[in-house]
């Protein structure tokens, strides 16, 4: 069986703010998106925490992998993952 090859790869920094009007807590994650040419979930994002842990806000996991069948599905999953810990993307 042929191994799936990577057709696109991108590295970005994602910033999420704790969703509270009096809070200035932010989380920075280095995200690496890979799109492969085959498979059930060819779009994958690896998140690694890169920054100072928040003072009062809950801390989400330091490393996390999100897989999805399409890039739009990945966006929805990332937004839901941050929202689960009380953060929103900026």
N, CA, C and O atoms as a DFTB+ gen file, in Angstrom:
360 C
 N C O
     1  1       0.832      -1.178       0.000
     2  2       0.000       0.000       0.000
     3  2       0.883       1.250       0.000
     4  3       1.869       1.315       0.734
     5  1       0.538       2.218      -0.804
     6  2       1.306       3.449      -0.950
     7  2       1.058       4.377       0.243
     8  3      -0.079       4.557       0.680
     9  1       2.127       4.953       0.752
    10  2       2.022       5.891       1.852
    11  2       1.587       7.255       1.311
    12  3       2.042       7.682       0.249
    13  1       0.704       7.934       2.047
    14  2       0.221       9.247       1.615
    15  2       1.352      10.265       1.662
    16  3       2.117      10.312       2.626
    17  1       1.453      11.072       0.625
    18  2       2.484      12.107       0.593
    19  2       1.868      13.470       0.904
    20  3       0.686      13.711       0.661
    21  1       2.695      14.340       1.443
    22  2       2.247      15.677       1.820
    23  2       2.280      16.577       0.594
    24  3       3.308      16.715      -0.069
    25  1       1.112      17.198       0.302
    26  2       1.043      18.098      -0.848
    27  2       1.095      19.574      -0.440
    28  3       1.358      20.442      -1.272
    29  1       0.843      19.856       0.853
    30  2       0.899      21.237       1.333
    31  2       1.255      21.220       2.805
    32  3       0.786      20.367       3.558
    33  1       2.097      22.179       3.217
    34  2       2.479      22.293       4.620
    35  2       2.680      23.761       4.952
    36  3       3.273      24.508       4.173
    37  1       2.181      24.173       6.123
    38  2       2.282      25.567       6.530
    39  2       2.449      25.649       8.042
    40  3       1.838      24.880       8.782
    41  1       3.271      26.575       8.492
    42  2       3.465      26.803       9.917
    43  2       3.070      28.235      10.239
    44  3       3.537      29.178       9.600
    45  1       2.210      28.390      11.232
    46  2       1.725      29.705      11.653
    47  2       1.668      29.755      13.170
    48  3       1.806      28.728      13.835
    49  1       1.466      30.943      13.719
    50  2       1.237      31.117      15.152
    51  2      -0.217      31.516      15.349
    52  3      -0.691      32.491      14.766
    53  1      -0.921      30.749      16.180
    54  2      -2.306      31.053      16.522
    55  2      -2.343      31.704      17.895
    56  3      -1.676      31.244      18.822
    57  1      -3.112      32.763      18.030
    58  2      -3.266      33.457      19.308
    59  2      -4.733      33.389      19.715
    60  3      -5.629      33.694      18.927
    61  1      -4.959      32.982      20.960
    62  2      -6.316      32.888      21.488
    63  2      -6.407      33.705      22.768
    64  3      -5.499      33.673      23.599
    65  1      -7.500      34.435      22.922
    66  2      -7.719      35.273      24.104
    67  2      -8.753      34.611      24.994
    68  3      -9.734      34.047      24.511
    69  1      -8.526      34.684      26.298
    70  2      -9.505      34.166      27.247
    71  2     -10.756      35.021      27.160
    72  3     -10.683      36.249      27.203
    73  1     -11.901      34.371      27.038
    74  2     -13.157      35.078      26.790
    75  2     -13.748      35.597      28.095
    76  3     -14.667      35.001      28.658
    77  1     -13.205      36.716      28.564
    78  2     -13.724      37.401      29.744
    79  2     -13.372      38.875      29.590
    80  3     -12.237      39.196      29.235
    81  1     -14.323      39.790      29.848
    82  2     -14.051      41.212      29.573
    83  2     -12.905      41.816      30.388
    84  3     -12.263      42.759      29.924
    85  1     -12.633      41.297      31.592
    86  2     -11.584      41.872      32.428
    87  2     -10.256      41.112      32.331
    88  3      -9.307      41.436      33.046
    89  1     -10.183      40.129      31.473
    90  2      -8.973      39.314      31.373
    91  2      -8.113      39.735      30.183
    92  3      -8.616      40.076      29.113
    93  1      -6.813      39.699      30.406
    94  2      -5.850      39.956      29.332
    95  2      -4.968      38.736      29.095
    96  3      -3.825      38.870      28.658
    97  1      -5.491      37.553      29.379
    98  2      -4.729      36.328      29.186
    99  2      -4.817      35.856      27.746
   100  3      -5.903      35.740      27.177
   101  1      -3.667      35.591      27.173
   102  2      -3.570      35.100      25.797
   103  2      -2.773      33.804      25.778
   104  3      -1.902      33.582      26.619
   105  1      -3.083      32.955      24.812
   106  2      -2.321      31.738      24.569
   107  2      -1.758      31.802      23.162
   108  3      -2.453      32.196      22.227
   109  1      -0.506      31.418      23.012
   110  2       0.130      31.351      21.694
   111  2       0.465      29.900      21.387
   112  3       1.105      29.215      22.185
   113  1       0.030      29.445      20.232
   114  2       0.307      28.087      19.773
   115  2       0.991      28.149      18.414
   116  3       0.600      28.930      17.547
   117  1       2.009      27.322      18.237
   118  2       2.608      27.147      16.920
   119  2       1.801      26.045      16.245
   120  3       1.711      24.929      16.758
   121  1       1.221      26.359      15.103
   122  2       0.391      25.374      14.402
   123  2       1.067      24.971      13.099
   124  3       1.606      25.804      12.369
   125  1       1.022      23.703      12.834
   126  2       1.587      23.168      11.597
   127  2       0.473      22.413      10.879
   128  3       0.001      21.381      11.357
   129  1       0.061      22.932       9.737
   130  2      -1.001      22.315       8.945
   131  2      -0.364      21.492       7.837
   132  3       0.532      21.957       7.132
   133  1      -0.844      20.259       7.695
   134  2      -0.392      19.381       6.614
   135  2      -1.612      18.863       5.870
   136  3      -2.588      18.425       6.479
   137  1      -1.545      18.917       4.556
   138  2      -2.594      18.345       3.711
   139  2      -1.948      17.229       2.913
   140  3      -0.963      17.446       2.207
   141  1      -2.511      16.028       3.028
   142  2      -1.989      14.860       2.326
   143  2      -2.868      14.539       1.132
   144  3      -3.997      15.020       1.039
   145  1      -2.357      13.734       0.224
   146  2      -3.088      13.455      -1.008
   147  2      -4.088      12.308      -0.898
   148  3      -4.820      12.055      -1.854
   149  1      -4.145      11.605       0.235
   150  2      -5.120      10.522       0.399
   151  2      -5.376      10.273       1.875
   152  3      -4.702      10.831       2.742
   153  1      -6.368       9.420       2.148
   154  2      -6.696       9.068       3.519
   155  2      -8.081       9.546       3.904
   156  3      -8.698      10.346       3.202
   157  1      -8.559       9.041       5.034
   158  2      -9.888       9.413       5.515
   159  2      -9.909      10.861       6.000
   160  3     -10.854      11.597       5.717
   161  1      -8.878      11.267       6.724
   162  2      -8.734      12.641       7.209
   163  2      -7.401      13.200       6.720
   164  3      -6.409      13.162       7.448
   165  1      -7.370      13.716       5.498
   166  2      -6.095      14.160       4.917
   167  2      -5.571      15.493       5.459
   168  3      -4.412      15.833       5.223
   169  1      -6.394      16.245       6.172
   170  2      -5.970      17.542       6.697
   171  2      -5.673      17.374       8.189
   172  3      -6.498      16.857       8.943
   173  1      -4.497      17.814       8.597
   174  2      -4.066      17.632       9.982
   175  2      -3.397      18.892      10.494
   176  3      -2.625      19.530       9.779
   177  1      -3.699      19.254      11.752
   178  2      -3.055      20.396      12.394
   179  2      -2.442      19.930      13.710
   180  3      -3.109      19.312      14.539
   181  1      -1.168      20.236      13.882
   182  2      -0.463      19.932      15.122
   183  2      -0.274      21.254      15.861
   184  3       0.323      22.190      15.330
   185  1      -0.787      21.324      17.088
   186  2      -0.678      22.524      17.908
   187  2       0.316      22.286      19.039
   188  3       0.236      21.277      19.740
   189  1       1.250      23.216      19.215
   190  2       2.214      23.152      20.318
   191  2       2.221      24.494      21.030
   192  3       2.396      25.538      20.401
   193  1       2.029      24.462      22.349
   194  2       1.990      25.687      23.140
   195  2       3.352      26.355      23.128
   196  3       4.381      25.698      23.287
   197  1       3.350      27.677      22.935
   198  2       4.577      28.460      22.879
   199  2       4.308      29.803      23.535
   200  3       3.862      30.739      22.872
   201  1       4.568      29.902      24.792
   202  2       4.325      31.170      25.461
   203  2       4.318      31.021      26.969
   204  3       4.820      30.038      27.515
   205  1       3.748      31.998      27.625
   206  2       3.656      32.020      29.077
   207  2       2.297      31.445      29.474
   208  3       1.280      31.840      28.904
   209  1       2.256      30.528      30.432
   210  2       0.965      30.000      30.881
   211  2       0.085      31.127      31.432
   212  3       0.598      32.073      32.028
   213  1      -1.226      31.035      31.238
   214  2      -2.124      32.098      31.693
   215  2      -2.180      32.192      33.217
   216  3      -1.964      31.209      33.926
   217  1      -2.473      33.393      33.699
   218  2      -2.532      33.636      35.136
   219  2      -3.813      33.062      35.740
   220  3      -3.746      32.274      36.683
   221  1      -4.961      33.437      35.220
   222  2      -6.232      33.033      35.810
   223  2      -7.059      32.132      34.898
   224  3      -7.941      31.416      35.373
   225  1      -6.793      32.160      33.635
   226  2      -7.586      31.379      32.669
   227  2      -7.179      29.906      32.715
   228  3      -6.042      29.587      33.059
   229  1      -8.106      29.010      32.369
   230  2      -7.743      27.593      32.314
   231  2      -6.764      27.325      31.172
   232  3      -6.854      27.917      30.096
   233  1      -5.847      26.433      31.432
   234  2      -4.830      26.101      30.435
   235  2      -5.287      24.914      29.604
   236  3      -5.660      23.874      30.147
   237  1      -5.258      25.069      28.308
   238  2      -5.552      23.955      27.415
   239  2      -4.290      23.103      27.284
   240  3      -3.216      23.545      27.690
   241  1      -4.391      21.888      26.726
   242  2      -3.203      21.022      26.610
   243  2      -2.058      21.687      25.830
   244  3      -2.285      22.497      24.932
   245  1      -0.833      21.322      26.197
   246  2       0.337      21.931      25.555
   247  2       0.544      21.425      24.130
   248  3       1.052      22.159      23.282
   249  1       0.158      20.189      23.860
   250  2       0.259      19.636      22.508
   251  2      -1.056      18.962      22.155
   252  3      -1.667      18.284      22.981
   253  1      -1.481      19.160      20.910
   254  2      -2.745      18.578      20.467
   255  2      -2.708      18.405      18.950
   256  3      -2.119      19.212      18.232
   257  1      -3.350      17.334      18.481
   258  2      -3.443      17.075      17.042
   259  2      -4.918      17.036      16.665
   260  3      -5.714      16.353      17.309
   261  1      -5.273      17.772      15.623
   262  2      -6.647      17.803      15.119
   263  2      -6.618      17.343      13.672
   264  3      -5.847      17.858      12.862
   265  1      -7.463      16.369      13.353
   266  2      -7.548      15.847      11.988
   267  2      -8.950      16.090      11.452
   268  3      -9.926      16.071      12.202
   269  1      -9.041      16.320      10.139
   270  2     -10.330      16.604       9.522
   271  2     -10.309      16.181       8.053
   272  3      -9.240      16.059       7.454
   273  1     -11.500      15.957       7.471
   274  2     -11.564      15.584       6.062
   275  2     -11.358      16.759       5.100
   276  3     -10.992      16.547       3.944
   277  1     -11.587      17.999       5.561
   278  2     -11.430      19.184       4.708
   279  2     -10.933      20.349       5.556
   280  3     -11.030      20.315       6.783
   281  1     -10.406      21.367       4.908
   282  2      -9.838      22.509       5.617
   283  2     -10.904      23.292       6.386
   284  3     -10.620      23.805       7.468
   285  1     -12.111      23.393       5.857
   286  2     -13.185      24.092       6.569
   287  2     -13.596      23.334       7.824
   288  3     -13.880      23.943       8.855
   289  1     -13.627      22.014       7.742
   290  2     -13.931      21.209       8.921
   291  2     -12.849      21.381       9.989
   292  3     -13.140      21.394      11.185
   293  1     -11.617      21.511       9.548
   294  2     -10.512      21.737      10.476
   295  2     -10.685      23.065      11.209
   296  3     -10.461      23.141      12.417
   297  1     -11.079      24.100      10.493
   298  2     -11.296      25.416      11.108
   299  2     -12.373      25.348      12.187
   300  3     -12.214      25.911      13.270
   301  1     -13.455      24.663      11.887
   302  2     -14.551      24.521      12.852
   303  2     -14.073      23.758      14.085
   304  3     -14.399      24.138      15.210
   305  1     -13.313      22.698      13.888
   306  2     -12.813      21.902      15.010
   307  2     -11.846      22.697      15.880
   308  3     -11.871      22.559      17.103
   309  1     -11.001      23.521      15.280
   310  2     -10.054      24.331      16.042
   311  2     -10.795      25.368      16.877
   312  3     -10.462      25.576      18.043
   313  1     -11.786      26.014      16.298
   314  2     -12.578      27.003      17.026
   315  2     -13.297      26.346      18.207
   316  3     -13.319      26.902      19.306
   317  1     -13.884      25.170      17.986
   318  2     -14.571      24.451      19.070
   319  2     -13.594      24.023      20.153
   320  3     -13.926      24.069      21.337
   321  1     -12.385      23.603      19.759
   322  2     -11.393      23.162      20.737
   323  2     -10.980      24.309      21.654
   324  3     -10.886      24.127      22.868
   325  1     -10.733      25.495      21.082
   326  2     -10.382      26.646      21.909
   327  2     -11.561      27.078      22.772
   328  3     -11.373      27.455      23.929
   329  1     -12.767      27.028      22.226
   330  2     -13.961      27.438      22.959
   331  2     -14.215      26.528      24.164
   332  3     -14.731      26.971      25.189
   333  1     -13.849      25.261      24.029
   334  2     -14.020      24.291      25.111
   335  2     -13.248      24.721      26.358
   336  3     -13.671      24.423      27.475
   337  1     -12.133      25.412      26.185
   338  2     -11.322      25.871      27.299
   339  2     -11.544      27.348      27.607
   340  3     -10.807      27.926      28.406
   341  1     -12.547      27.970      26.987
   342  2     -12.893      29.358      27.289
   343  2     -12.115      30.401      26.513
   344  3     -12.059      31.558      26.928
   345  1     -11.517      30.020      25.398
   346  2     -10.728      30.960      24.589
   347  2     -11.361      31.162      23.220
   348  3     -12.127      30.323      22.745
   349  1     -11.034      32.275      22.599
   350  2     -11.471      32.520      21.220
   351  2     -10.268      32.985      20.414
   352  3      -9.386      33.677      20.922
   353  1     -10.253      32.593      19.154
   354  2      -9.129      32.947      18.278
   355  2      -9.129      34.424      17.965
   356  3     -10.184      35.048      17.850
   357  1      -7.943      34.978      17.829
   358  2      -7.782      36.386      17.459
   359  2      -7.111      36.472      16.123
   360  3      -6.876      37.570      15.619
